[in-house]
């Protein structure tokens, strides 16, 4: 479904998109993932081991590795949850991992622990934003941007920053 949508958008918008790429600034999630305290754990989780269990029903898939990666991502997300709760709405918006829209949805390289932290971290961040009182949400319109989408995982919904601000927050 997503690939059909992106292909349609590509055809409608033309091959030479005028969209600027997503900002390449370091987000809070990037900073967390680059901490040395997680580096070894991430590296250990993201490797195939001789005793890993593989599944072939939907391609060749390492189930054991996926479980390890998810556990590491869960630990990282649990560690950052208190910090996320203390951030301002502006800080939360700047912490979202975004990709250029529409092409960045297909051309990113988010996988493993990093991809999981980005997708579930963005969910945590958007949930925190939605929980804030209306008075704190006044800054949101300045973050609306049709050129970038919030990374929600390879099978997640496509939500631009504009859509998030207009529909996910204000239409709740």
N, C-alpha and C positions, 0 to 999 in steps of 0.2 A: 504494500500500500504506500509506504513512504517513498520507495524508489519510483513508483509510478508518478506520484505527486512531484517529486523532484525532477524527473525527466520531463513532465509536462511544463513545469516552471522553466526549465532550461530551454525548451522549445519556444515557449511564449516570450521569454525575455531575450532570447538570442544567445548565440555562443559567446559573444564578447560582453559579458556582464559588466555593468558600470558600478556594481556594488563594491564598496571598499572592503578589504578583509577585516575580520574581527580584530579588535584590539589585542595586541600581543603582550599586554602588561601582565605581570605576575599577579595572580589572584591569591586570595587567602588559601584556597585549596592547593594551589601550586606550591606555595610556601610550606604548607604542612607536609606535602608529599616529598619535598626536598630535604626535610630534616634528617640528619644522620641517624637519629634514634630509630627511624623506620626503614632506612635503606637496606640493612641486612635482612630484616624480616620480609620486606617486599621481594627482594632477590630470591630468598629461599622459597617463598610461595609461588613465584612465577617461573618455576622450572619443572620439567617433566622428570618424574622419578620412576625407577624400574617397577615398583609395586603399584603404580597408579592404576586406577580403574578407568577404562576407556569405554565409551558408548558409541555405537555406529548407527543408531536409528535416525539421527538428523546430521549426517556427516560424521566425521571422525572427531570425537569430542572427549577431552580429558576431564572427567567428572571430579576426580580427586584434586586436581590442580584448581579447578573452579571453586571447590569447597575451601581450600586453603586461602585462595585469593579473597574470597568473600569474608572469611574470618579476620584476615588482616585489615580489610577495609572497614569492617564493623568496629574493630578496636580503634582505628584511627578516628572514625566518626564519633565514637563514644568519648574519645579524648577531647575532641574539639567542640562538642555540644555546649559546654558551659561558656566558652568563648563566643560562640554564635549567639547565644541568648543575650550577651552583654553588648553586642554590636548595635550601632545605630542603623536605621533603615538605609541610609546612604552607604555605609560600610558593607551592609549585607548585599546591596545591589552590585557594588564593586567586587564583591567576593564570588559572584556567580561565574561559573565557567561557561563561556559562550563561544559559539562558532559562527563564522560568516554564513549568511543565509542567501540563497539556498545551498550553495555548493559545499560549504563546510560540514554540512550534515553527512555528506558522503565521503569527504576527503580527509576527515580527521584520523588520528591514529590513537584513539583512546581505547585501550584494552587492558585486561588484567586488573590489578589493584587500582591503578590510576583511573581507568575508565569507570570502575565501580565507585570510587570515592567521588569522582566528578558527578556522576548521575545521582547517587544517593545524597551526596553533599548538597547538590543543587536542590534536591527535594527538601532537605532539612532547612536550607536557607529560605526557599520560597514559602515553606510552611511557617517559618518564624516571621517573615514579612507579613503574611496574611493574618497573623495573630495580633499584630500591633494595633493600637488604637488609631482611629482615623486621623487624629491630629499629627501623628508621626508620619503618615503616608503622604503628606503634602509635597515631599521632594520627588515622588515617583515620576510625575510627568517629565521631568528633566532627563530621566533615564530611558524613556521610550525610544526605541530604535528598530526600524523594520529591517535593517541590514544584518542583524545578528539574532541568533536563536539560542535559547537556553539548552545546554546539553542535557538530555534526559535519558541517554543510553541509546544503544543501536535500534531498539524497538520502541522507544518512547515517543510521545507525541511531539510534534513540531510546534514550538511556542516562541514567537519572536518577543523581544523585550516590550515592544508596543502592545502585543496581544496580552502579555502577562499583566502589564499595568492597566490596560483598559478593561479586560474581561475577567482575568483570574483574581485580581485584587478588588477592583471597584464594583464588580458585578456579583460579589460573594453574598 
